[in-house]
């Protein structure tokens, strides 16, 4: 009953009234860090996990309500274990089963399993076939309601080949747009999908639901495609998730309740308002965006002084500092990677399930699952994953941008004046800017800050594009240091793009893989450096940004010409080739690839040339 883990079928923009200096700062501030169902209905329970019980100095709560899905089929229990660890494996991809809806009420299935499991000739593969529908049956592909074949914004491309490519990429939205099938019923709660209220754009392949940070680039692409209705629907789904859960989960599945992803929702709303002038979305969004920010400012995502007692320099972080990390807490394998996580624990040389599984889930919350960036002691083995002890440079750059955006929206002259929130976000911006400049000093090899002195991670060169993306930081450091950091970035550009790292480990967020978020932040960092420089140097940085943009268009164009597909990731060493490594086969579709391609084609329409494949 093995199922292929991928689908290789053809893939057929603040209106706030602020000073001119603030407008300029926020235009540059658009460069952020690199990275990047109801409550499980009656079968769900919530788990309050208390950590440090300290006041955060800003009047906000200091503990975090972290949910854990307890669904006995999709999240935990004997049946899930039996299916996911069956030998031989029922599916090539562990995610397949937890995306399969029940054909009858879950308790009936569990009762039948208990009654039959010890019977002679019991076949768990046949049992699953009998009691479950195909993965993704509860969602259906729909055409975006505002879709037109040749949107006007793309027609400005004078290059015929690139215009044709743009139209082809635009057409892929029809293959990726999904809607929850409200008529699908099998007894409650009988599926892992969160029944979001509007159509949404899925990344593609095994990813049949929306994903949080993927949607940042999807929104950019939808706006270039003039799909503003679809973009708003997509944002409303994410805001719905905040209303239901207090944050945006990793993706729209109940088994993702124990983690989020890079918090980009505020910036997505900003892009939408800027592009459309539609201010009505802010009526409900402001309070929900504030709610999401509060989630990230609770422990354990907020770094406190007690977290740094084992650092090489414990005094580097004080109670006045505002810094964040990723942190997921679970004592179980990720349901969608159950078999893989179980094997990792067994190979981990004695790490406890809570430590190992929380580390893996935290790595997934980063969006970079996985990279040696998160591994302790310069290891290249996933058993050394230690993401919760990393204070990521990009997460803090993203949150600084979020806080600055919320400040401008809520202060006098903004879009949603609120004196209390204006003061609060002004304090966050001031405090985080000081903390970020102190903890992440500019130099050509700057990287993340480690809470654990034992981690000894290698410096991550790609981090230069993350913190450079923050104007407050860029304006605070020495220009020579800034230029040195940019130069480190530009010396690591390959024929197929900018790699996620320089370490060849077999992990998918390591060399030789190139991902859309990395290309985007590298381009934006170079454009910021260009704006902060003068004369020939400014021109040189812009030219290099265009070079990265051209390289990405070339590799995606050439790959599309040869395969009629757009990939999740690409190989920097071979133009047009798909990336590889990690827990699953490379996927096609692909949401953020489509979005970034369209954004680049729109932004650099007059500067790009026909790719030479």
N, C-alpha and C positions, 0 to 999 in steps of 0.2 A: 504493500500500500504506500510505497514511497512516492513522494511528490517532489517535483523539481522546485528549488527554492527561488527561482527567478522567472521572469516573463520576458522572453526575448522577442515578442511580437513587435512589429514596426510601430513606432510612436507617431502615428498619423497626426503721488509726493505729499513755517509756523506763521500762521497768519496773525500772530500776536503783535500788537503794536509796541515795539521796543525800540530802543535807540539804535542808530546805525551800527554802532560797535557791537551791540548784542546780536543784531541780525547777522553780522559778519561772523561772530563767534559761533552762532548756532549753525550757520551754513557749514563751517568747518567742523562743528561738533557732530555732524552727520557721520563722521568717521568713527565708528565704535570699535570695541575690542574684537580680536579674532575670536575669534575664538582661536566664539557662541556660543441614557441610563441615569440615572440619578445616583445617589451615593450607594451604588451596588445594591439598591433597593433593600428588601428585607434581609438579605443575606450579608449585608455589609456591617462592619463595626468600625469604630474609630479607636485609635490608640494614642493616648496622650503620653508623649515621651518628654520628661523633664530633664534638662541638662544642667545649666549653671545657676539658674534662679538669681540672676543679677540684673539690676536696672541698666538699661542701655544708655542712660544719660540724656535721652531725648524724649522721655515721657512715654515711650512705647512699651508694650509688654516684652518680657525677656525670654519667654518660652514659646515653643512652636508646637502647634497641633499637627503632628505627622500622621497621616492616615495609612492604614495597611489593609489592603483588600483581603477579605477572608472567605471569598466565594469558594465553596468546596470542590468545584470543578476547575475553575479558571485560575485560581490563585494559590491554593494550598490543599493539602489532604492526600490521602492514600491513593485515590483514583488518579489525580494529576500525576503523582509520582509513578504510578504503574504505567500510565500511557507514555510519559516523557522518557522513562528509563527502560522501556521495553527493549528486549534484544531478540531479533534484530530491531533496529529503530523503525518505528512506524512511518516517520517522515524524515526527510533530509534536513528539514528546518524545524526547530522546536516551536517556532511561532505559529506554524500551520495549525496545530491542534487547538491552541487557546484562542484562535480566531474562528473556530467552527461553532455555529449555534446549535443548541440542543433541539432535538425533534420533539421532545416531551419535557415535562417539568423536571428540573435537575434532581429533585429528591427521588423521583421514580427511577431515574437512571442510576443513581447511587444505590438504591435498594436492589435493583436488578444486578448490579455489579457485585454486591456483597453476596447475593444468593447464588451467583453463577461462578465466581472467581475460582473456587476450589473444585469445580466440577471437571470430570474427565473430558479432555478435548476442548476446554475453554480456550478461545482464541480472542485475544484482546483487540487484534486488528479488525476482525469481523464485528466485534462488539461496538467498536467506534463507528464503523461503517453503518451499522444498524441504527445507532442512536443519535448521530450528528450529521448535519448538513455540511456542505463544502465551506471551506474558509471564505469569509466575506459574503456569505449568502444574504446577510441582513442589510447590505448596502447595495445600491445599484448605480451604474454609470449614467450620468445625465449630461446633456449639453448645457453649458452656462446660459442662463436666460437672456443675457445681453451679448451673446456671441455674434460677431459678423466676420466673414472670411478674411477681409483685408482692411484692418483698422487704419484709420487715417494717420495716426501717429507713426505708423511704420512706413507709410508711403513716402516719407521724406528721404528715405535711403535711396541715394542716386545709383549706387552700385547694384546692378541687376541681380548678381549672384547672391549678395548679402540680403537684398530685399526678399528674394525668393526663400532664402534660408529663414529669414525672420517670419515670413508667413507660415512656413512649415512648422516652426517652433510654436508659433501662436496657435496653430491647429491642434497641437498636442493637448491643450487645455480641455478639449472635448473628451479626450481619453482618460483624463485624470480627475475630472470633476465627479463627485459622488454625492448621493443623498441617502439618508437613512430611510429604510423601507418601513414606514409606520404600520403597514398591514401585516408585517411578519410577526407571527405570534407562535410561541411554543411553550407557554407557561412561564411565569416570572420567578426569579430573574434567569433568563435562559440564554444569555449571550454576553460576550465581554465588551461589546461596543457601548460607548456612551452615546445615547440618542440625541446628538446635537440638533438644534432646531432648523438649521439652514443647510443648503448644499455646501460642500467644502471641496478643496483641492487636496488630494492625497499625493504623496511623493511618487508612488508607482511601485510596481512589483509586489514584494511581500508587505509593503507598507500601504495597507488598505484604509487607513484612518488619517486624520490630520496629525501632523507633528508640530510641536511648538516652534522651535527656532527655524525649521525649514520654511515655515510660513512667512518669515520676514522677507525672504527673497521671492517667494511665490507672490506676495502682495506687490512687490516692486514690478514683477513681470506682468501681473494682471493690470496694473495701472498703465503700463506702456501699451498693453493690448486694449486699452479703453474698456476693460471689463470692470467698471466701477461698482456695478450692482453686485457682482460676484465677490469683489474685494470687500465690500461692506458686509455681505453675508458671512464671509470668512472671519472678519473681525468680530462680528456679533457672536459667532460660535465660541471664540476664545474668551470673550467677555462673559458669556454664559457659563463657561467653565470656572471663571473666577467667582461668579455668583454662587455656583454650586459647591465648589471645593475650597475657595479662599485663595486659589492660585491656579495657574495653568499647568495641568499635568504634562508629562513628557509627550503623551499622545492621547488620542481619544479612545482609550481602552481602560477598563476598570483595573486592570493589573498594573497600570502606570501610576496609581495613586500615591506611591511612596516616594515619588521624585518629580521634579519639574525639568526644565531645560533653560538655557540662557534667556534671561527675562527681557525680551525684546518687544513685548506687546505695546507699551507706551510709544515706542518708536515707529511701530507699524501704524498706529492710529495717527501719529504725526505725519507720516508719509501720505496717508489717505487724505487727511484734511488739507495738506499742502497741495496735493494734486487736484482735488475736487472742489475745494471751498465749501464742502458740506460740514457745517459746524454742528449739525443736529446730533451727530454721533456722540459729542462730548457731554450731552445732557446726562446720560447714564454712565458714560465711560469714566469721567473724572473720579467719581467715588470708587469705582471698581479698580481703576488703575492705582489709586491710593491704597486700596485693600491689598492688591498684589504686592506693592512695595513694602507694606507692613509685614507681609509674609516673609519676604527676603531679609527684613531687618530684625527678625526674631532669631534667637539661637535655635538650632546650631548653625544656621547660615551666616549669622553675624559673628565675626571673630572677636572674642573677648580676651582680656589679659590672661585669664586662667588657661586659655588654650595655648599660651606661648611659654609655659613654664619649662618646657624641655627644648626650647630653641637654643641655638648657639649664642644668641644675644637676646635674652628674655626682655630686656628693657626697650627693645626697638618698637614694640607696640604698647601703647598706654591706654588708659581708660577713655581718653579723649579721641582715640583713633576710630575711624569708620572704615572698616574693611570687611569684605565678604568672601566666603568660600562655598563650594558645593558640598552638600551633605545629604545622603539618604540613609535611612535606618531600617534595616530589615534583617531578620535571622533566617530568611528563606531564599532559595534561588530565584532569580528573575523568571517568572513563568514563561516568558517568550524565549528564554535562553536556559531553560531548566537543565537540560542535559549538559550543556557547555559549562554552566556554573558548578554543577555537581562534580564534574571532572576536574575543574580548576581547584575546588576545595580539596579533593582527594590528593592532588599533586602539590598542595601548598605547604607541606612540611609542618603540620601542626597548628595552623591558624584556626581560630574558632569560627564556627559558622557565622556568628554575628559580625565578626571582624571581616571575614572574607566576603560574605554576601553584601554587607553594607558598602564595602570598598568597591565591589563590582557595580552595584546600583549607583553609587556616587559617580563612578566613571561614566556611566550612562547618562547621568544628569548633566554632565559637562557638554554633552553632544559629541565629544571626541572619544567615542568608544570603539577602539581603545588606542592609546598612544603611550609610548615610553615617557612622555611628558608627565604621566601620572604614576610612574613606577618608581619604587624606592631603590636606593643604592645603585643607581645607573643600570639597573637590571633591564633586560629585554624580554623577560618572562612575565606573563600576565599574572602569575601568582604573587608578584611584588606590587600589584596595583595598590595605591596609597593616596587616592585623589582627595580624600577628606583632609589630609594634612598639607594640602597645597592651597595657598592664597593666590588665585589666578589673576594675572595681570589684565586679561581681557574681561573677565566678569566685573571687575571693579571699574574698568573704563566704561562698560555698558551701563552699570548702575549710576555712574556719574553723569552720563548723558541723559538717562531717564530722569534723574533728580533735577538737572538743569532744565529739561523740557517741562516738567511739572511745575517748577518755580516760575517759568515764564508764562505758563498758562494761568496760574492762580494768583499772580501778583497784579497790582493795579495796572490797567492797560492791557491785560492779557485776555484770553478767550473765556476764562471761567473764574473771575476774581473771587478769591477766598483768602482774607487776611491771615487766618490761622494757618492754612496750608502753605501760603506764601512764606510765612516765617519759618515753618518747619522745613520746607524744601530748601530755603536759603541756607539754613543751618547745615543740612545734609551736604549741599554742594561745597560749602566752605570747609567743613570738616573732612570730607572725603578727598578734596583736592590736596589739602595739606598732608593727609595720610599717604596718598598715592605717591606724591612727590618724594616723601621721606622713605617709603618702603621700596619703591621701584625706581632707583636712581637711573638716569640715562647713561648708557654706555653701549658700545657696540655689541655686547653679548648679554644684555639684560634679559632677565627671565622672570619666572614666578618666585614668590616668597614661600619658603618652606617652614611650616610650624614644627616639624619633626627634624631634629638635627641628624637623625639617622637616615633620612631620606636621600640626601646627597644626589639629587637629580642633576643631570647635565643641564646647562643653560639651553633655553629653547629660542633659537634665533628668530623664529616667527613672531615672538612676543614684541619685537620692535614695532611692528605695524599696529599692535593693539593699543599700546599706551600713547604712541604718537598720535593716535586718533582722537585724543582728548585735548582740545585747545588749551584748557586751563593748565594742563600738564606741560604741553609744548611751549607755552608762553613762560613757564616758570623755570625751565631748565636752560642751561647755556646752549647757545645756538650751535657751537662746535660739537657738543655732545649730541645734540639733536641730529646734526648732519652725519655724525659718525654712525649713529644707530640706523639712519635711513640707508647709508651706504652698505651696512651689513645685510640689510634686506635685499638691495638690488644686486648684490653679488651672488645671490642664491636663486637666480631665475633660470629655469631649465627650458628646453624646447617645448615641453608640454605644460608649462606653468610654474607656479611657486609651490614647492612641496610643503606638506604639513609639518614635516620635520626632516632632519638630515640623518636620522637613524634608520637603518634597514633591519626591522625586527620581525616582519611578518604581520604586524598589526596594521589595520587599515588606515589609521590616522598617522602613519609614519611613511618614510620614504619607500617607494617612489610615488606615493599617491598624492594627487592634487585634488582639492575640494573647492567648491564654489565659495564658501565663506572666506577661505584663506585668500583667494584671488581678489574678492571684493575689498577686504580690509587692507590688503597690500596696495591696491589701486588708490583707495581713499587716503591712506597714509601718505603716499607719494604726492597726491594732489594737495594735501594739507601742507606738506613740506614745501611744495611749490609756492603756495600762498604766503608762507612765512619767510620765504627767501626773496632775493631780488635778482634782476638781470639774467645772465646766462645760467646761473644756478637754478633759478626758478624755472626757466625753460627746460633745463635738463631733467628736473624732477617730473615735470608734466610729460615730457617725452617718454620717460621711463614708465610712467603710469599708462600711457597709451600703448607702450610696448607690451606690458602685461595684458592689457585688454585685447590687443591684437592676437597675442599668443593664445589666449583662452578661446577667442572666436575661431582661430585656426584649428585648434585641437578638437573643439566640439563640432565644427563644420566638417572637418575631414572624417571624424568618426561617424557623423550622420550620413555622409555621402557613401561610406563603405558598408554601413550596417542598417541604415534607416532607423537608428535609435540614438537617444541621448542617455548618457550614463550618469550614475550616482557620483562616480569619482573617475579620474583619469590618471594615466601613467605619465609622469613628467618626462620620462626618458624616450617616449615613443609617441609622436604626434597622432592623436586620434584614437589611441589605444585605451581600453578600459583599465581601470585600476584593479587591484586584487588584494587578498588577505583578509584577516578578520574572521568573524563567526559565520558569515554567510556569503553566498556567491554575489558578485556585483549585480546590482539591480538596474533596470532601465526605467525610463519614464521621462525625465525625472524632475520633480517639482522645482527644486532650487537651481538646478542646472538651467532649466527653461527660463526661470525668472532672471537669473544673472545674465544669460545670453541676451535676452531682450533689453535689459537695463543697459548693458554695454553698447549694443547696437544703437540704442536711442541716444545715449550720452555722447558717444564718439562717432556719430553717423558720418561726419565729413572727414574723419581722420583714419578710417579703417580701409584696408584694401582687400581685394579678393584673396582668400587663403590659397597658398600653394601646397597642395597635398602630395 
